[in-house]
Amino acid sequence: MSEDSLWPRASHWLQPATSDPAKLGIFGVPASQTSISATGAHHTPTAIREALSRFSTFSYAANADLRSISFADFGDVQEPDTPEGEDRTMGLARRVSGASDVSIALGGDNSITYAVMRGVFGDGLSEAGLITLDAHHDLRDGISNGSPVRRLIEAGLPGTSIVQIGINDFSNSPEYAQRAKECGINVITRQALRTRTLESIIDQTLSLLGDRKLHVDIDMDVCDQSVAPACPAATPGGISADELRQFAFAFGKIPTVVSCDITEIDAHADGPDLRTVRLGALAVLEIASGYQSR
């Protein structure tokens, strides 16, 4: 691609981490081996970083340039799928969280949410909150990309401190829906999103979670399959690319959000236009823009 000094690429804004603190920190967790569906999600952290070169740092709507805030890249966790790999993920998540105001983990599949949140909150998990933007409850038994929410609850995260946005029809079983109810999880369905404003959804979410420090899990299979063909579990009827971007901005703007993850993209299954990976990169930029507008 040609370069233009008057059109700064977002990929150039992202700089290797140093000993200096940063407003935003990013790191990759290329997990894929425990995924319920076969996936090449371990290729995705690199792909999203590369996709940032397709976008500038300027938000026209906000009339603001993201280059006014620092964004540090802390690299990737090596072999994150093993128990030792989850420990490494927790360690890197802890490091990035300690060195930045908001940390962003790039998956990898959705199994990473467990280790990332454990690393960020440590022994304070009982005082934390979780927002998931996801078609699924992720309450399955075992260890997989379908189990991080259950594992977090078992580790001490109160079910009543979880809000799940976008839970979709024909994407969950009655047994797991009942488990979510028994755990006290707050559910805002895909159907509800069709008739309510984003502002009302965010207001309800914050009223439920109070002043807890929050982690946001953005599972890209909440999107319509047409805009996220690289997500193995995405279906027709999910949210639009624009809705996802609006949610990412809104999450970044919430003062109590200290960490996020973006998961479930298989970069090697994307279309020729790389629309899913590019949407993942835009989610990063929207989170950053939301943070900048706090």
RAQUIVEN-V367625 format. One record per run of one state. SS is the DSSP state (~ for helix, > for strand, _ for the rest). FROM is the first residue (numbers start at 1). LEN is the number of residues. If there is no record, write none. Layout:
SS	FROM	LEN
SS	FROM	LEN
//
This chain:
_	1	8
>	9	1
~	10	4
_	14	1
>	15	2
_	17	5
>	22	8
_	30	11
~	41	14
_	55	1
>	56	1
_	57	1
>	58	2
_	60	4
>	64	2
~	66	3
_	69	2
>	71	7
_	78	5
~	83	17
>	100	8
_	108	4
~	112	16
>	128	6
_	134	14
~	148	7
_	155	4
~	159	3
>	162	6
_	168	6
~	174	10
_	184	2
>	186	4
~	190	4
_	194	4
~	198	12
_	210	3
>	213	7
~	220	3
>	223	2
_	225	10
>	235	1
_	236	3
>	239	1
_	240	1
~	241	13
_	254	3
>	257	7
_	264	3
~	267	3
_	270	5
~	275	18
_	293	2
//
